[in-house]
Every structure is written in structure tokens, then in C-alpha cells.
Amino acid sequence: MASDALGISEKVLRVLRDQQYARDVGRAGYEYVRSNHKWDIVVESYERIYAEAVSASHRH
């Protein structure tokens, strides 16, 4: 992952110039979101955070 302005601009230009690369990046992004941001996963994450917060509040 590019973290500097030059690196990001190079990646954007590559996406604009290379259709296959753009498709591959798009597909990878779609799969990442599909795997990591499904509602059941998001809900489990929030439930864990809330449970930890409630548990911590009872200790103080």
C-alpha cells in the first residue's frame, strides 16, 4: 500500500492506464469488503467492544 503522495499518484495512474490492473484491484477490494465488512462480522465486533466497555466500567 502506498502511503506517500508520489506512491499514491503512481498507483492511480496505473489504474487509469491498465484496465486489467484496474479490474484486479477492484475485484480484490470487493472481496476484501465482502469478507471483512459483512453485517454479521460488524455486529460481532461491536458486541465485543460493548461487552469490553461494560466489563471495564464495572471494574472501576
PDB file of N, CA, C and O in Angstrom:
ATOM      1  N   MET A   1       0.851  -1.183   0.000  1.00  0.00           N
ATOM      2  CA  MET A   1       0.000   0.000   0.000  1.00  0.00           C
ATOM      3  C   MET A   1       0.885   1.231   0.000  1.00  0.00           C
ATOM      4  O   MET A   1       1.792   1.361   0.821  1.00  0.00           O
ATOM      5  N   ALA A   2       0.618   2.107  -0.905  1.00  0.00           N
ATOM      6  CA  ALA A   2       1.391   3.346  -0.986  1.00  0.00           C
ATOM      7  C   ALA A   2       0.920   4.310   0.094  1.00  0.00           C
ATOM      8  O   ALA A   2      -0.280   4.520   0.266  1.00  0.00           O
ATOM      9  N   SER A   3       1.868   4.896   0.821  1.00  0.00           N
ATOM     10  CA  SER A   3       1.487   5.810   1.903  1.00  0.00           C
ATOM     11  C   SER A   3       1.954   7.241   1.646  1.00  0.00           C
ATOM     12  O   SER A   3       1.622   8.152   2.405  1.00  0.00           O
ATOM     13  N   ASP A   4       2.707   7.432   0.601  1.00  0.00           N
ATOM     14  CA  ASP A   4       3.160   8.786   0.293  1.00  0.00           C
ATOM     15  C   ASP A   4       2.443   9.295  -0.958  1.00  0.00           C
ATOM     16  O   ASP A   4       1.909   8.507  -1.738  1.00  0.00           O
ATOM     17  N   ALA A   5       2.435  10.599  -1.140  1.00  0.00           N
ATOM     18  CA  ALA A   5       1.696  11.206  -2.250  1.00  0.00           C
ATOM     19  C   ALA A   5       2.189  10.697  -3.610  1.00  0.00           C
ATOM     20  O   ALA A   5       1.377  10.414  -4.492  1.00  0.00           O
ATOM     21  N   LEU A   6       3.490  10.580  -3.785  1.00  0.00           N
ATOM     22  CA  LEU A   6       4.028  10.107  -5.056  1.00  0.00           C
ATOM     23  C   LEU A   6       3.598   8.658  -5.315  1.00  0.00           C
ATOM     24  O   LEU A   6       3.179   8.316  -6.421  1.00  0.00           O
ATOM     25  N   GLY A   7       3.705   7.826  -4.298  1.00  0.00           N
ATOM     26  CA  GLY A   7       3.307   6.425  -4.446  1.00  0.00           C
ATOM     27  C   GLY A   7       1.832   6.279  -4.777  1.00  0.00           C
ATOM     28  O   GLY A   7       1.450   5.456  -5.609  1.00  0.00           O
ATOM     29  N   ILE A   8       1.011   7.083  -4.122  1.00  0.00           N
ATOM     30  CA  ILE A   8      -0.431   7.031  -4.386  1.00  0.00           C
ATOM     31  C   ILE A   8      -0.719   7.490  -5.808  1.00  0.00           C
ATOM     32  O   ILE A   8      -1.508   6.866  -6.518  1.00  0.00           O
ATOM     33  N   SER A   9      -0.079   8.583  -6.227  1.00  0.00           N
ATOM     34  CA  SER A   9      -0.327   9.086  -7.582  1.00  0.00           C
ATOM     35  C   SER A   9       0.116   8.063  -8.628  1.00  0.00           C
ATOM     36  O   SER A   9      -0.534   7.928  -9.665  1.00  0.00           O
ATOM     37  N   GLU A  10       1.208   7.343  -8.375  1.00  0.00           N
ATOM     38  CA  GLU A  10       1.659   6.316  -9.316  1.00  0.00           C
ATOM     39  C   GLU A  10       0.629   5.187  -9.424  1.00  0.00           C
ATOM     40  O   GLU A  10       0.361   4.688 -10.517  1.00  0.00           O
ATOM     41  N   LYS A  11       0.059   4.793  -8.293  1.00  0.00           N
ATOM     42  CA  LYS A  11      -0.958   3.731  -8.303  1.00  0.00           C
ATOM     43  C   LYS A  11      -2.221   4.189  -9.029  1.00  0.00           C
ATOM     44  O   LYS A  11      -2.818   3.415  -9.777  1.00  0.00           O
ATOM     45  N   VAL A  12      -2.630   5.433  -8.817  1.00  0.00           N
ATOM     46  CA  VAL A  12      -3.816   5.959  -9.500  1.00  0.00           C
ATOM     47  C   VAL A  12      -3.577   5.971 -11.005  1.00  0.00           C
ATOM     48  O   VAL A  12      -4.446   5.561 -11.774  1.00  0.00           O
ATOM     49  N   LEU A  13      -2.415   6.436 -11.425  1.00  0.00           N
ATOM     50  CA  LEU A  13      -2.099   6.457 -12.854  1.00  0.00           C
ATOM     51  C   LEU A  13      -2.087   5.050 -13.437  1.00  0.00           C
ATOM     52  O   LEU A  13      -2.543   4.840 -14.561  1.00  0.00           O
ATOM     53  N   ARG A  14      -1.575   4.094 -12.688  1.00  0.00           N
ATOM     54  CA  ARG A  14      -1.562   2.719 -13.182  1.00  0.00           C
ATOM     55  C   ARG A  14      -2.986   2.197 -13.360  1.00  0.00           C
ATOM     56  O   ARG A  14      -3.287   1.543 -14.358  1.00  0.00           O
ATOM     57  N   VAL A  15      -3.857   2.483 -12.399  1.00  0.00           N
ATOM     58  CA  VAL A  15      -5.254   2.062 -12.515  1.00  0.00           C
ATOM     59  C   VAL A  15      -5.887   2.691 -13.757  1.00  0.00           C
ATOM     60  O   VAL A  15      -6.633   2.026 -14.476  1.00  0.00           O
ATOM     61  N   LEU A  16      -5.594   3.959 -14.009  1.00  0.00           N
ATOM     62  CA  LEU A  16      -6.178   4.651 -15.153  1.00  0.00           C
ATOM     63  C   LEU A  16      -5.643   4.138 -16.490  1.00  0.00           C
ATOM     64  O   LEU A  16      -6.346   4.174 -17.500  1.00  0.00           O
ATOM     65  N   ARG A  17      -4.410   3.667 -16.490  1.00  0.00           N
ATOM     66  CA  ARG A  17      -3.762   3.247 -17.745  1.00  0.00           C
ATOM     67  C   ARG A  17      -3.902   1.753 -18.042  1.00  0.00           C
ATOM     68  O   ARG A  17      -3.809   1.343 -19.199  1.00  0.00           O
ATOM     69  N   ASP A  18      -4.120   0.955 -17.033  1.00  0.00           N
ATOM     70  CA  ASP A  18      -4.076  -0.511 -17.197  1.00  0.00           C
ATOM     71  C   ASP A  18      -5.420  -1.110 -16.775  1.00  0.00           C
ATOM     72  O   ASP A  18      -5.693  -1.268 -15.586  1.00  0.00           O
ATOM     73  N   GLN A  19      -6.253  -1.440 -17.764  1.00  0.00           N
ATOM     74  CA  GLN A  19      -7.597  -1.947 -17.466  1.00  0.00           C
ATOM     75  C   GLN A  19      -7.574  -3.250 -16.680  1.00  0.00           C
ATOM     76  O   GLN A  19      -8.396  -3.437 -15.783  1.00  0.00           O
ATOM     77  N   GLN A  20      -6.663  -4.142 -16.991  1.00  0.00           N
ATOM     78  CA  GLN A  20      -6.602  -5.415 -16.272  1.00  0.00           C
ATOM     79  C   GLN A  20      -6.213  -5.184 -14.816  1.00  0.00           C
ATOM     80  O   GLN A  20      -6.790  -5.789 -13.913  1.00  0.00           O
ATOM     81  N   TYR A  21      -5.239  -4.314 -14.590  1.00  0.00           N
ATOM     82  CA  TYR A  21      -4.838  -3.971 -13.223  1.00  0.00           C
ATOM     83  C   TYR A  21      -6.008  -3.351 -12.470  1.00  0.00           C
ATOM     84  O   TYR A  21      -6.238  -3.668 -11.303  1.00  0.00           O
ATOM     85  N   ALA A  22      -6.759  -2.451 -13.148  1.00  0.00           N
ATOM     86  CA  ALA A  22      -7.921  -1.816 -12.519  1.00  0.00           C
ATOM     87  C   ALA A  22      -8.955  -2.868 -12.130  1.00  0.00           C
ATOM     88  O   ALA A  22      -9.522  -2.808 -11.039  1.00  0.00           O
ATOM     89  N   ARG A  23      -9.203  -3.833 -13.021  1.00  0.00           N
ATOM     90  CA  ARG A  23     -10.152  -4.910 -12.696  1.00  0.00           C
ATOM     91  C   ARG A  23      -9.662  -5.736 -11.516  1.00  0.00           C
ATOM     92  O   ARG A  23     -10.433  -6.069 -10.616  1.00  0.00           O
ATOM     93  N   ASP A  24      -8.378  -6.063 -11.525  1.00  0.00           N
ATOM     94  CA  ASP A  24      -7.811  -6.875 -10.435  1.00  0.00           C
ATOM     95  C   ASP A  24      -7.897  -6.147  -9.095  1.00  0.00           C
ATOM     96  O   ASP A  24      -8.258  -6.741  -8.079  1.00  0.00           O
ATOM     97  N   VAL A  25      -7.564  -4.862  -9.102  1.00  0.00           N
ATOM     98  CA  VAL A  25      -7.633  -4.070  -7.869  1.00  0.00           C
ATOM     99  C   VAL A  25      -9.080  -3.956  -7.400  1.00  0.00           C
ATOM    100  O   VAL A  25      -9.366  -4.094  -6.211  1.00  0.00           O
ATOM    101  N   GLY A  26      -9.980  -3.707  -8.326  1.00  0.00           N
ATOM    102  CA  GLY A  26     -11.398  -3.615  -7.988  1.00  0.00           C
ATOM    103  C   GLY A  26     -11.929  -4.912  -7.412  1.00  0.00           C
ATOM    104  O   GLY A  26     -12.663  -4.906  -6.424  1.00  0.00           O
ATOM    105  N   ARG A  27     -11.560  -6.024  -8.030  1.00  0.00           N
ATOM    106  CA  ARG A  27     -12.010  -7.338  -7.546  1.00  0.00           C
ATOM    107  C   ARG A  27     -11.445  -7.620  -6.152  1.00  0.00           C
ATOM    108  O   ARG A  27     -12.158  -8.115  -5.278  1.00  0.00           O
ATOM    109  N   ALA A  28     -10.172  -7.305  -5.950  1.00  0.00           N
ATOM    110  CA  ALA A  28      -9.553  -7.524  -4.634  1.00  0.00           C
ATOM    111  C   ALA A  28     -10.224  -6.661  -3.575  1.00  0.00           C
ATOM    112  O   ALA A  28     -10.457  -7.118  -2.456  1.00  0.00           O
ATOM    113  N   GLY A  29     -10.537  -5.412  -3.921  1.00  0.00           N
ATOM    114  CA  GLY A  29     -11.225  -4.531  -2.977  1.00  0.00           C
ATOM    115  C   GLY A  29     -12.606  -5.042  -2.641  1.00  0.00           C
ATOM    116  O   GLY A  29     -13.020  -5.026  -1.482  1.00  0.00           O
ATOM    117  N   TYR A  30     -13.319  -5.495  -3.655  1.00  0.00           N
ATOM    118  CA  TYR A  30     -14.660  -6.054  -3.453  1.00  0.00           C
ATOM    119  C   TYR A  30     -14.601  -7.265  -2.525  1.00  0.00           C
ATOM    120  O   TYR A  30     -15.403  -7.376  -1.598  1.00  0.00           O
ATOM    121  N   GLU A  31     -13.660  -8.165  -2.771  1.00  0.00           N
ATOM    122  CA  GLU A  31     -13.532  -9.363  -1.936  1.00  0.00           C
ATOM    123  C   GLU A  31     -13.143  -9.007  -0.504  1.00  0.00           C
ATOM    124  O   GLU A  31     -13.630  -9.624   0.444  1.00  0.00           O
ATOM    125  N   TYR A  32     -12.266  -8.012  -0.342  1.00  0.00           N
ATOM    126  CA  TYR A  32     -11.874  -7.586   1.000  1.00  0.00           C
ATOM    127  C   TYR A  32     -13.089  -7.071   1.770  1.00  0.00           C
ATOM    128  O   TYR A  32     -13.327  -7.469   2.910  1.00  0.00           O
ATOM    129  N   VAL A  33     -13.845  -6.190   1.140  1.00  0.00           N
ATOM    130  CA  VAL A  33     -15.022  -5.633   1.802  1.00  0.00           C
ATOM    131  C   VAL A  33     -16.035  -6.726   2.093  1.00  0.00           C
ATOM    132  O   VAL A  33     -16.612  -6.774   3.179  1.00  0.00           O
ATOM    133  N   ARG A  34     -16.249  -7.592   1.132  1.00  0.00           N
ATOM    134  CA  ARG A  34     -17.209  -8.687   1.311  1.00  0.00           C
ATOM    135  C   ARG A  34     -16.813  -9.604   2.469  1.00  0.00           C
ATOM    136  O   ARG A  34     -17.673 -10.079   3.210  1.00  0.00           O
ATOM    137  N   SER A  35     -15.529  -9.848   2.621  1.00  0.00           N
ATOM    138  CA  SER A  35     -15.049 -10.747   3.666  1.00  0.00           C
ATOM    139  C   SER A  35     -14.940 -10.088   5.039  1.00  0.00           C
ATOM    140  O   SER A  35     -15.120 -10.753   6.059  1.00  0.00           O
ATOM    141  N   ASN A  36     -14.650  -8.802   5.071  1.00  0.00           N
ATOM    142  CA  ASN A  36     -14.341  -8.144   6.337  1.00  0.00           C
ATOM    143  C   ASN A  36     -15.404  -7.183   6.847  1.00  0.00           C
ATOM    144  O   ASN A  36     -15.316  -6.710   7.980  1.00  0.00           O
ATOM    145  N   HIS A  37     -16.391  -6.894   6.040  1.00  0.00           N
ATOM    146  CA  HIS A  37     -17.376  -5.904   6.453  1.00  0.00           C
ATOM    147  C   HIS A  37     -18.811  -6.389   6.282  1.00  0.00           C
ATOM    148  O   HIS A  37     -19.725  -5.590   6.077  1.00  0.00           O
ATOM    149  N   LYS A  38     -19.003  -7.696   6.368  1.00  0.00           N
ATOM    150  CA  LYS A  38     -20.359  -8.238   6.347  1.00  0.00           C
ATOM    151  C   LYS A  38     -21.015  -7.870   7.668  1.00  0.00           C
ATOM    152  O   LYS A  38     -20.332  -7.726   8.682  1.00  0.00           O
ATOM    153  N   TRP A  39     -22.339  -7.718   7.664  1.00  0.00           N
ATOM    154  CA  TRP A  39     -23.042  -7.277   8.857  1.00  0.00           C
ATOM    155  C   TRP A  39     -22.809  -8.181  10.048  1.00  0.00           C
ATOM    156  O   TRP A  39     -22.674  -7.690  11.169  1.00  0.00           O
ATOM    157  N   ASP A  40     -22.758  -9.499   9.839  1.00  0.00           N
ATOM    158  CA  ASP A  40     -22.556 -10.381  10.987  1.00  0.00           C
ATOM    159  C   ASP A  40     -21.186 -10.160  11.621  1.00  0.00           C
ATOM    160  O   ASP A  40     -21.049 -10.254  12.841  1.00  0.00           O
ATOM    161  N   ILE A  41     -20.181  -9.871  10.814  1.00  0.00           N
ATOM    162  CA  ILE A  41     -18.842  -9.596  11.347  1.00  0.00           C
ATOM    163  C   ILE A  41     -18.825  -8.251  12.059  1.00  0.00           C
ATOM    164  O   ILE A  41     -18.240  -8.124  13.135  1.00  0.00           O
ATOM    165  N   VAL A  42     -19.461  -7.249  11.467  1.00  0.00           N
ATOM    166  CA  VAL A  42     -19.522  -5.914  12.078  1.00  0.00           C
ATOM    167  C   VAL A  42     -20.258  -5.993  13.416  1.00  0.00           C
ATOM    168  O   VAL A  42     -19.807  -5.420  14.408  1.00  0.00           O
ATOM    169  N   VAL A  43     -21.380  -6.696  13.445  1.00  0.00           N
ATOM    170  CA  VAL A  43     -22.156  -6.827  14.678  1.00  0.00           C
ATOM    171  C   VAL A  43     -21.340  -7.534  15.753  1.00  0.00           C
ATOM    172  O   VAL A  43     -21.325  -7.094  16.902  1.00  0.00           O
ATOM    173  N   GLU A  44     -20.667  -8.616  15.398  1.00  0.00           N
ATOM    174  CA  GLU A  44     -19.823  -9.316  16.382  1.00  0.00           C
ATOM    175  C   GLU A  44     -18.759  -8.386  16.940  1.00  0.00           C
ATOM    176  O   GLU A  44     -18.482  -8.410  18.139  1.00  0.00           O
ATOM    177  N   SER A  45     -18.166  -7.576  16.094  1.00  0.00           N
ATOM    178  CA  SER A  45     -17.138  -6.643  16.533  1.00  0.00           C
ATOM    179  C   SER A  45     -17.712  -5.626  17.520  1.00  0.00           C
ATOM    180  O   SER A  45     -17.118  -5.373  18.568  1.00  0.00           O
ATOM    181  N   TYR A  46     -18.857  -5.047  17.187  1.00  0.00           N
ATOM    182  CA  TYR A  46     -19.496  -4.087  18.097  1.00  0.00           C
ATOM    183  C   TYR A  46     -19.920  -4.751  19.406  1.00  0.00           C
ATOM    184  O   TYR A  46     -19.767  -4.159  20.474  1.00  0.00           O
ATOM    185  N   GLU A  47     -20.442  -5.952  19.337  1.00  0.00           N
ATOM    186  CA  GLU A  47     -20.842  -6.650  20.561  1.00  0.00           C
ATOM    187  C   GLU A  47     -19.641  -6.864  21.472  1.00  0.00           C
ATOM    188  O   GLU A  47     -19.741  -6.694  22.687  1.00  0.00           O
ATOM    189  N   ARG A  48     -18.505  -7.239  20.887  1.00  0.00           N
ATOM    190  CA  ARG A  48     -17.290  -7.447  21.679  1.00  0.00           C
ATOM    191  C   ARG A  48     -16.827  -6.136  22.308  1.00  0.00           C
ATOM    192  O   ARG A  48     -16.452  -6.104  23.480  1.00  0.00           O
ATOM    193  N   ILE A  49     -16.853  -5.053  21.529  1.00  0.00           N
ATOM    194  CA  ILE A  49     -16.431  -3.746  22.041  1.00  0.00           C
ATOM    195  C   ILE A  49     -17.338  -3.302  23.192  1.00  0.00           C
ATOM    196  O   ILE A  49     -16.857  -2.847  24.229  1.00  0.00           O
ATOM    197  N   TYR A  50     -18.650  -3.437  23.001  1.00  0.00           N
ATOM    198  CA  TYR A  50     -19.594  -3.045  24.055  1.00  0.00           C
ATOM    199  C   TYR A  50     -19.414  -3.904  25.304  1.00  0.00           C
ATOM    200  O   TYR A  50     -19.452  -3.388  26.421  1.00  0.00           O
ATOM    201  N   ALA A  51     -19.217  -5.213  25.121  1.00  0.00           N
ATOM    202  CA  ALA A  51     -19.023  -6.103  26.262  1.00  0.00           C
ATOM    203  C   ALA A  51     -17.764  -5.716  27.038  1.00  0.00           C
ATOM    204  O   ALA A  51     -17.760  -5.723  28.269  1.00  0.00           O
ATOM    205  N   GLU A  52     -16.701  -5.382  26.315  1.00  0.00           N
ATOM    206  CA  GLU A  52     -15.460  -4.960  26.975  1.00  0.00           C
ATOM    207  C   GLU A  52     -15.655  -3.645  27.717  1.00  0.00           C
ATOM    208  O   GLU A  52     -15.123  -3.463  28.812  1.00  0.00           O
ATOM    209  N   ALA A  53     -16.407  -2.736  27.132  1.00  0.00           N
ATOM    210  CA  ALA A  53     -16.662  -1.438  27.772  1.00  0.00           C
ATOM    211  C   ALA A  53     -17.494  -1.612  29.048  1.00  0.00           C
ATOM    212  O   ALA A  53     -17.211  -0.986  30.070  1.00  0.00           O
ATOM    213  N   VAL A  54     -18.509  -2.455  28.981  1.00  0.00           N
ATOM    214  CA  VAL A  54     -19.349  -2.699  30.166  1.00  0.00           C
ATOM    215  C   VAL A  54     -18.528  -3.375  31.240  1.00  0.00           C
ATOM    216  O   VAL A  54     -18.622  -3.015  32.413  1.00  0.00           O
ATOM    217  N   SER A  55     -17.729  -4.345  30.856  1.00  0.00           N
ATOM    218  CA  SER A  55     -16.887  -5.056  31.827  1.00  0.00           C
ATOM    219  C   SER A  55     -15.901  -4.092  32.482  1.00  0.00           C
ATOM    220  O   SER A  55     -15.689  -4.150  33.693  1.00  0.00           O
ATOM    221  N   ALA A  56     -15.304  -3.216  31.698  1.00  0.00           N
ATOM    222  CA  ALA A  56     -14.335  -2.254  32.246  1.00  0.00           C
ATOM    223  C   ALA A  56     -15.026  -1.262  33.169  1.00  0.00           C
ATOM    224  O   ALA A  56     -14.445  -0.848  34.172  1.00  0.00           O
ATOM    225  N   SER A  57     -16.257  -0.875  32.848  1.00  0.00           N
ATOM    226  CA  SER A  57     -16.959   0.096  33.693  1.00  0.00           C
ATOM    227  C   SER A  57     -17.332  -0.507  35.044  1.00  0.00           C
ATOM    228  O   SER A  57     -17.444   0.222  36.030  1.00  0.00           O
ATOM    229  N   HIS A  58     -17.523  -1.813  35.109  1.00  0.00           N
ATOM    230  CA  HIS A  58     -17.854  -2.469  36.370  1.00  0.00           C
ATOM    231  C   HIS A  58     -16.629  -2.651  37.266  1.00  0.00           C
ATOM    232  O   HIS A  58     -16.754  -2.845  38.475  1.00  0.00           O
ATOM    233  N   ARG A  59     -15.452  -2.586  36.659  1.00  0.00           N
ATOM    234  CA  ARG A  59     -14.218  -2.738  37.447  1.00  0.00           C
ATOM    235  C   ARG A  59     -13.816  -1.426  38.116  1.00  0.00           C
ATOM    236  O   ARG A  59     -12.998  -1.438  39.036  1.00  0.00           O
ATOM    237  N   HIS A  60     -14.356  -0.320  37.688  1.00  0.00           N
ATOM    238  CA  HIS A  60     -13.941   0.987  38.232  1.00  0.00           C
ATOM    239  C   HIS A  60     -14.923   1.515  39.221  1.00  0.00           C
ATOM    240  O   HIS A  60     -14.724   2.599  39.769  1.00  0.00           O
TER     241      HIS A  60
END
